[in-house]
Amino acid sequence: MSFVVNWILGIFIATLVLITIIVSFFVLKAITEDTTEYISDLSYRIKRGEQESLIKMPVGIMFLNEANEIEWVNPYLQKYFGQEEILGKVLSTVDKELAAVVEKYVAEKKPVEVSWREYRFQLLIENDIHAVYLMDITRYARIEQHDKDTDVVIGQIFIDNYDEVTQTMNDKNVSNISNYVTNELSNWAKKYQMYLKRIDDDHFFILAYANVLEKLEEDKFKILDRIRERTSKQNLPLTLSMGISYDEDDLALLSKTAQNNLDLALGRGGDQVVVKTPEGQARFYGGKTNPMEKRTRVRARMIAQALQELMSQTDQIFVMGHKYPDMDSIGACLGLRRIAAMNKKKCWIVLDNEKLHSDVTRLMDELSQYPEIKGTVISVEEALEKATKQSLLIMVDHSKPSISTSQELYKKLTNRMMVIDHHRRGEEFPENPILVYIEPYASSTCELITEMFEYQSRDSEPINKIEATAMLTGIIIDTKSFTLRTGTRTFDAASYLRSVGADSAMAQHFMKENVDNFLQRNHLIDRVEFIGNRVALCVGEKDKIYDSVIAAQAADALLNVSGVEASYVVTRRSDEKIGISARSNGKANVQVVMEELGGGGHLSNAATQLKDITIDVAKEELLRAIEENS
């Protein structure tokens, strides 16, 4: 187009285009040569870096073949084998421990932390190229372990019966026994490098590290046994309870949890240790002795007065025991109904008529002659309809909401509820009880309720014959006719009930069993097997259902065999669960065995129910728990 306009302009433009093409050619050639040289240099450096990393990088690398023979290791990993020649050898012959670790995690696709010799490694295996990578993280693992080991542990120590033991002693003997306990605990704290501070006559504070707590748990807190045994030889048996908490950065929460753990230990009867994190599962140590009877009734009077005050602030009262209630549970309900009547308050007994044992059924039949009492026995549905925000719920003979007659009623009145029980307190416990009266030393809940009658108004109508008989029957059954867990106050309570009309002949009538139950119990006993001559075990048939009372009676009967210290009866229940009844003569602690299987109870009387499990598996679990706690 330039030539068309002007031939001079055309020559100029053509020359300019030619110069541009020549310059562009040489520039592009230079760029291409530089780029090729750069890429070549970079490729060389990358390849060299890969080779150097295989040899010098602080990560162990090993290649194996199909036969698990070592084809190659980098120098970093070779140093863990020393001067030994390992190429071409099978890994298991070179190092069995490392071979076992590789075999264990061969299917893992993500890095895992493993131990080999005294080292800690992060292991990664690539199966497609048969490569094993080992990164030594021993230093960091030690730092992490040191951090865990130095976590703060807070504990509270309480002398359970200090006041009872020292109240009749002179000042010199009080000082001697106090110094003895302080010296024992100080030596114990010094041995384990703990900080110990006495903050009251019967109260100590301890501060330790987490690694010390591990040693204490391995030792199973034998300091409890030492102090109990040595003071018992002086006829001044002192027992300790401890609440210990750990694994929490908030010291206020840690301290609160330690106090709650101590309360749990005391609620279970004392002479034991409760170790628990704020959100974790409690671990129990000790608890080898039955709770000691308190000879003072001051607390009984205080609880009776507090109960009267609560009753005056409520419109009506609901009393309920546990599922499948026994005579102690029903007797306690009847006793509280009478106390409520003495305080001019309406009281309802919540009962599930479909879950009654034969003795309770006979009692209900006898109550037909007492319409004013019979009319206060209502169903769960009626209780839910009648309950208001001003109502009071009293849980008797149990402290676990999960085994209450009605969990719905418990939830409805959860903020207006109290507990009266004689079983050792478990980890499951109501969150906000208004009042708690748990005395593990007592023979029965009926004993605790009976003591409250002494502090009621004399102008009100006294307890009648059927109520007194039901409560006496509850005491007789729970003490096995006054042979177990019986103290002086148990006889005082029984004497009082007899004095107000309790009929022993009627009590025997309530406790009678029918022919079928008698035969089933004897059939269970006939299937007994002995474990080490000290433990008796009965396991019912896989396809046969037994009443829980029959299982409990069979367990009681087996204690009469010479040499038997503990008995366990495993049976299928009507609710498709596997029930285990456990009894002991006081030398063995069946409570800790049952707690490990999700149950609870007393040192000498405990039970549990297992869901979704066969009777054979239940037997295996029981044997494992017995072995671990023997």
Buried (B, 14 or more C-beta within 10 A) or exposed (E): EEEEEEEEEBEEBEEEEEEEEEEEEEEEEEEEEEEEEEEEEEEEEEEEEEEEEBEEBEBBBBBBEEEBBBEBBBEBBBEBBEEEEBEEBBBBEBBEEBBEBBEEBEEEEEBBEBEBEEBBBBBBBEEEEBBBBBBBBBEEBEEEEEEEBEBBBBBBBBBBBBEBBBEEEEEEBBEBBBEBBEEBBBEBBEEBEBEBEBEEEBBBBBBBBBBBBEEBBEEEBEBBBEBBEBBEEEEBBBBBBBBBBBBBEEEEEBBBBBEBBBBBBBBBBBBBBBBBBBEEEBBBBBBBBBBBBBEEBEEBBEBBEBBBEBBEEBEBBBBBBBBBBBBBBBBBBBBBBBBBBBBEBBBBBBBBEEBBBBBBEBBBEBBEEBEEBEEBBBBBEEBBEBBEEEBBBBBBBBBBBEBBBBEBBBEBBBEBBBBBBBBBBBBEBBEEBBBBBBBBBBBBBBBBBBBBBEBBEEEEEEBBBBBBBBBBBBBBBBBBEBEBBBBEBBBBBBEBBBEBBBBBEBBEBBBEBEEEBEEBBEBBBEEBEBBEEBBBBBBBEEEEBBBBBBBBBBBBBBBEEEEBBBBBBBBBBEEEBBBBBBBBBBEBBBBBBBBBBEBBBBBBBBBBBBEEEEBEEBBEBBBEBBEEBE
